[in-house]
Structure formats: C-alpha cells, structure tokens
Amino acid sequence: MELLYGINNQIEQLQNFLEEKDFAQSTIHYYQGCWKQLILFANEQRINEYTIALGKQFLLDFYSTEPKYELIKKFNRAVKLLETYVMKGEIPGPIKRASSISASFNNVYQNYVQSLISKGQSAKSIKTKKSRVRKFLQYLESEGILTLSSLEKKEIISFMLYLKNVYSSSGRGNILYTLRDFLSYCAIIGETSSNLSTIIKCIYTNSRETIPSVYSQEEMKNLLSSINRDTTKGKKDYAIVTLLTVFGLRSGDVIQLKLDDIKWKKKCIEFYQHKTGVFAQLPMPDQVQLVLMDYLKNSRPNSEFLNVFLRSRAPCVPYSDTGYISRIVSGYFYTSGIKINGRNHGPHSLRHSMASALLENETTLPVIAKALGHTNTKNTSHYLRIDIKRLRTVALEVPL
C-alpha cells in the first residue's frame, strides 16, 4: 500500500502538538486507531491531504458499518481534532454536551435560538434560555408529545404543576418567563395552533422563600482540611476553596480571576465582578498569599492564558463555566464528613457562611455589603435571615 505522506504528516504533526499540550500518551493512543483507519480510507479514495469533505465522507462510511454509540463518539472526536488542527493550527476545547431533544423539535428549537441571536441577546442569556426550553421539550417527550402543532392548554398546565413539585418559586418563575417567550414565538411562526403563552399570565416568584444555607467556621476548617494538598489538583482545589471561604467570592469571579488581579506588593486582590461589573478590592491575608503562591509555583500549568485557574488535564485552558467549582465544593463536603442535614452544599453556601461569620462578629451591614460586592445593602439584607441567634433575641412570645 502506498503511503500517503500528506495526511500521514498531518496526523504526525497533530500527535506532536498534543504531546506539547501535555496530552497523556494514553489519550493520544486512544485516537491513533481512528486515524489509522482514516488513512486507509483516504488511500482507497486516492486522496493525499485531509479535507473537511474527506472527514465527513469517512464518518458517513463509518456510521453505516459501525453504529455503536461509544465508537461513533470516539471517531467524531478524532476527526474533529485533526480537522481543527489542519484548518486552524489548534485543537477544539473540552466537549460540553447539552441534554438532547427529539429530532421532531429540533427545527423550531434551532430557529428560536437564531431569533434570540438576531435580537442581540448575550451568549450567556441565550445559553440559559436554551436550557429552559430543552426542559420543556423533554417534558413533552416524556408525555408522548412529539409535535407542537397538537399542543393544548392542558399540557402547559401539567408542565407548570410539574415545575411546582420540582423547583423553588424563583427557579420555576425563571423557566416560565422563558417558556412564555418561546410559546409566543411558536404562535407567531405558526408552529402552534393558538398562542398558548397567554396561559402564563402572572408569574409569582419569591427569592426569599428559603433561608440561605450556612456552615460554621469549624465546618469550614474541616472542609479545607479534607483537601489533599500533596497533589497538583489538590493545590488548585485548596486555593479555589480558600478564595470562596475567605472572601465569599462568586464562582464566576473565581474562574475569571487573572494573574494581574493579584497585587502582591499591595497585598490585595483587585478585579471587576463578573456579575455586577463593580470594582472590588479585597485585602489579602498572609494565609491566602501562601496558598496562591503554592498553587502558582507547584501546580498551575505553564500557559499563555492569564486566568489564575486552568484545567489540570490537557487542553490546559481556562474554565468556560462554573461547573468545576460546583463539583469540587460539593465533593469535598461529602469527603469531609460534614453533616449536610438538608443544607445546600455548593459554592454559594460558602458565600453565605462568610456573611454569617461577619454577622456573628457584629459587622455592620454596609461593611458586609462591601465584602460581598453588593451595590447596595438591600441585597445584603437577604443574609440577615441566617443570623438565627440574633433573631431569637427579638422574637415575640406567641399569645395563648
């Protein structure tokens, strides 16, 4: 068999590139079998260089002979790696898979997304609305409804009742706001027989229906001590959880934090908050400085990216969302042995706990607001409800 030096060189260069990006040899070996088959296929087609058309043709041929899902996923990724490297000189980032919806809903779903894009809505807003609409469409599928043309009021009401049993009023309201917009869009383009959005008239939400979850300072120490700092991952996780517990940072601010935001000489961290855009300047205790130094010196991969926290495994890029933060915090709560007792155990509970500690030390509301990065004390007053001890001192006796 005549060797195809063009595509062989392309694949060899890709493998070298992956090694430079610190991909494990086991990962590279995982894809080598796919690339070998691609070379054989290209030889049969008498094609000397990789092209997008060749990749598509190869996958279509493979699908028809090997329909196993895991293999299809593997070959898709192998071809995508080669394609992006050949066309752009880089590799695609980590794959994020949204929950799937039925093919019968796909057109209206994609068209709705395009309408949001045409209105100039932000990528973050569109991502959120896509997730909410998928929840609705997946619910319809579970009820055996596969077309919107047959949708009736009773299905909308049934979905609203379903949400009531699963979500808080705030979460439920957010989904219904998007659903109302989606149903209105469906009526305009004639996808539904009537405008079913009119059913969702008044959306009641109460963001204060639940008391924030808090943990004691002793529990926070136990959480931190459960992290193994002898590993590179442990050093990173310890630094992240330290920022969450000491400063009460939002997860979005942690993943957006840049190297230049750490002002070593001034002993503070300065940044614009991801959620509000408000500038924050936080004094950095010696404890935090040492933890960050340990991570930056002994754990953080060498990279051209300026984000403080990067993925430990290749590709070593910044985190695109807060999912990693949520997973590690929740995981360490379980491994620490802390009794959760129905309390939330994600990153935001650490923010609440920091505010609770300030309240216990009789810190004034404006100071707490500044520490949390709130623009006014109205938002901060939400945290007052966690100071149960102080509330008990002003409780009124219930008359008999």
N, C-alpha and C positions, 0 to 999 in steps of 0.2 A: 504494500500500500504506500502510495506516495505521500510523504509528509507535507502538510500544509503549513509552511513556515510562517505565513502571515498570522493566522489565527493561533497557532502554537505560541508565537512570540507574544501575542496579546495576552494570552492566558498566563504565560510565564511572568510577564511584567505585572499582571494583576496579583499573582501569588506573592511576588516580591514586595509589592505595595502593601498587601495585607500583613506581611511579616513586619514591615516598617511601622505599621499602625498597631503593632502588638497583638494581632490576632493569634490565638493559640494554634499550634500545629494541628491539633485535633479538629479544630474548626475548618482550617484550610483543607485538610484531608477529607472532611465531610463532603466538600463540594467537588473535589477532584474527579470523582467518578462521574458526576454530571457533565463536567467539562470534557472529559474523555469521550463521552457519548456524543456531545455536541461536535467535537472534531470529526468523529466518524460520520455523522450526519452531513456536515459541511463537505466532506470529501465525496460522499455519494452525490451531492448536488453540484459538485465541481465549483465550489465557492471558496476563495482563498482568504477572504477577510471577513471579520464579524460585522454584521449589519443588523439593524433593528428588524428588518424583514426576515433575515435568517433566524433570529431568535424566536420570532413569532411562529414561523413555519416549523421550527424544531419542536416548540412546545405543543403546537396543534397535533403534530405527528405523535408526540409522546402521550398526549391525553387520550388519543384513540386506542393506544395499546396498553397503557398502564394507568387505570383510573383511580388507583389508591390515593386517598387524600394526602397522607403524610409524604408520599413520594412527589406528588404534584407540588406541594408546598416547598419541598426541598429544591426541586428543579426550577421553580419560579424564582426563588431567591438566588440560585446560582446564576441564572441567566440575567437577572436584574443587576447583580454585582458586576458582571462582565460588561453589560450594556452601559451602565453609568460610568464605569471606569474608561471604556473606549471613547464614549461620546464627550465626557466632561473631565476626565482625568481625576475623578474622585469616586467615592462609593456612597450608596444610599445609607441614610441613618437608620437607627433601630426601627424595626417594623412595629407599627401600632395598629391593632385590628379592632375596628368598631364592630359592635354586635350586628349580625346580618339581618336583613329583612327579605321578605319574599320577592321574587322577580316580578310578580304582578304589581307590586307597589313601587318598584324601583324608578320608573319613569317620572311619576308625579313627585316622588321624593327628590330626585335629582333636579327636576325643574323648579321645585320650591327653593332648593338651595341656591340655584342660579338667580332666582328672583331676589333673594337676600343679598347676594353678591352685587347685583345690579343697583340695589338701593344704597350701596356703600357701607353696609354694616361691617363691623370689625370681625376679624377672623375668630377671635375668642367668642364673640356673641353668636356667630354662625355655628361654631362647634357645639356650643351649649344647646342651641335650638335644634340642631340635627339629632343630638342625643335624646331630647324630649320627644321629638316626632317619632323617632325609632321606637321609643317605649310604647307609644300609642299604636303604631302599626303592628308591632309584635304582639300587643294585646289582642288586636283584631284577628291576627293569625291564630292565636291560641283559642279563639272563639269560633274558628272555622270561617271567618270572613276574609275573602281574598280579593275583593273588588270594592272600591269606594262608591261606585255607582249604586250599589244596593244598600248603602249605609243608611240607617234610620236613627231617629232620636233616641230610641231605647238603648242602642249600643253606646251612644255618647254618655247617657245617664249611667249605664252599667260601668263604664270606664271611670267615671267620676266617683262612683261608690267604691270601686277597686282602689283608687288612689287614697280614699279616705281611710282605708284599712291598712295602708302600707306607709304613707308619708305623713309628715307633720303638716300643719296648715300652710306653713311657709313653702315647703317643698312642693306640696300639692298645688298651691297657687301659681308657682313658677311654671309648672308643667301646663297648667290650664291656660295661662296667658299665651304661651306659645301655641298650644292646640287651637285656641280661638283664632289666632292669626293664620294658622295652617288651614283650618276649615274654611275660613273666609277666602283664602287663595283658591282652594279647591272649587268653591262655588263660582268664583269669577271665571275660571278656565273651563267650567262645565264638567268637572270631574265628579261632582256630587249633584243629585237631582234638586237639592234645595240648599239654602245657606244654613247649615247646621250650627254655625258659630253663634247664632242668636240664642241658642240654648244656654251658653255660658255667659250669663248676664253679669252677675255680681260675684266677684271672686274675693272671698274673705281670707285674709291671712293674719296671723298673729305671731310675729317673730319672738315674742316673749312668753310663749306658752310653756316653754321648758326652761328649767333652771340650768345654767351652764355647769358642765362637769368640771370639778376641781380635784387636785391631789395635794396632799400635804408636802411640806419641804422634805420630810423624811422619805416619803414615797418618791419624790424627785431624785433624791440621792440614790435610792435603791435602783431606780430606772437607769441612771448613769453608770452605776457600778456593775450592772448586768452586761455592759458592752465590753467585749474583749478588745483591748487597745493594743494587743500584740500583733494584730493583723492589719494590713493596709486598709481593708474595708472597715475594720473596727475603728481605726483612727479617724476615718472620714465620718462614719456614723456618730462617733462620740463628739466630733466638732459640730455636726449638724444639730444634734440633740442639745448640746450645750448652748448654742445660739437660741434655740427655741425656749429653753428653760430660763436662761438668764435674762434675755431681752424680750421674750414673748413675741418673737418675730412671726410674721405670717410665712407660710411655706413658700409662697410666690416670691417673697423678698429674699429668702434663703437661696433659691435656685438662680435668682437674678443677681446676687451679690458678686461684685467684681473685685479683682485683686487691688485695684486702685482705690476701692472704697475703704480699705483697711489703712487707717492713718497711724502708723506705728509710732512716729515721733509725738503725735498729739494724743496717743493712747485712746483712740476712739474709732468708731465706725460711722461713716457718713454715706448716705445714699438717699435717692428719691424712691419713696414707697411705690411698689408696683400697682397697688390697688387705687391709691388716692392721688399719687403724684406729689405728695407732700414731702418736703425735705426732712430727714431725720438725722440727728447727731447723737450717738449713744456712747457714753464713756465706757472704755474697755478695761475691765479689771485684769489684774495680772493673771488670774486663773484662765480667763478667756484667751489672753495673748499666748500663753504657753500651749494651750490646746490647739489653737490655729497654727502656731509655729510647727508643732509636732506633725500635724496633717500635711502642711505645705512642704515640709522638708522630707518627710519619710513616707508619704502616701500618695500625694497628688501626682498624676502622670505629667510628664513634660508635654506642653501643648502650646499652640499659638492662641488658643482661646483664653479670654481674660476672666471668664467666670471662675469663682473660687472653687466650686464643686463640679467635678466632671465624673462621667461614668468610669468605673474602675476597669471594666472589660471593653475591649475594642468593639466599635469605634469609640475612643475616649473623647466624647463630645459633651457639651453642656446638656443638662436635663431640659426637655421641652415642656414638661408639665410637672405637677407636684406629686404624682403617683408614687415615686420612690420614697419621698419624705413620709407620706402616709403609711406606706408598707413597713418601713423600718421602725417608726414610732410604735405602731400597733404591735409589731413583732416583739419588740423589746419589753413592752408592757406584759406580754404573755410569758416571756422567758424570765422576767424579773421576779415573778411570783406575786406581784402586786394584785390584791383583790380588787377587781374592777367594780363588782357589785352594781351592775346595770349602768355604770357611768360610761360616757364616751371615752375612747382611749386613742384619739388621733392627735395630730399636731396642735389643733386649736384648743384642746383641753390643756395643753401646756401653757398656752397664752392666757387662758382663764386662770390657771393656777398661779402664774406670775402676778396677775392682777389681784388675786385673792391674798397673796403674801403681802403685797403692798397695803391692802386694806387692813390686814391684821396688825400691821405696823403703824396704823393710823395715818397713812399718807393721804394728803388731800386729793380731792377729785381732779383738779387741774393738773397736778403733777402726774397722776396715773394716766390721764388723757394724753399727756405729752409722751410718757413712756410707751404707751400703746400705739402712738402715732395717729391718734384721733384728731380730727379737725375741730371738734367741739365736745363739751362734756355730756351732751345729750346721748351720744353713742356710748360713752363710758358708763353712764348710769345703769346700763344693762348689766354691768358687772356687780353693781351693788347688791343684787339679789342673791349673790353667792355668799355674802357675809352673814351667815345664819346666826352666829353668836351675837352679833350686834343687833340683828332684827329681833332676837328674843328679848333683849333688854327694853324694847319699846312695845312689846306685844301687849294687847289689851285683854283683860280677863273676859271670858265668854260668859254672859249672864245666863243664869239657870231659869 
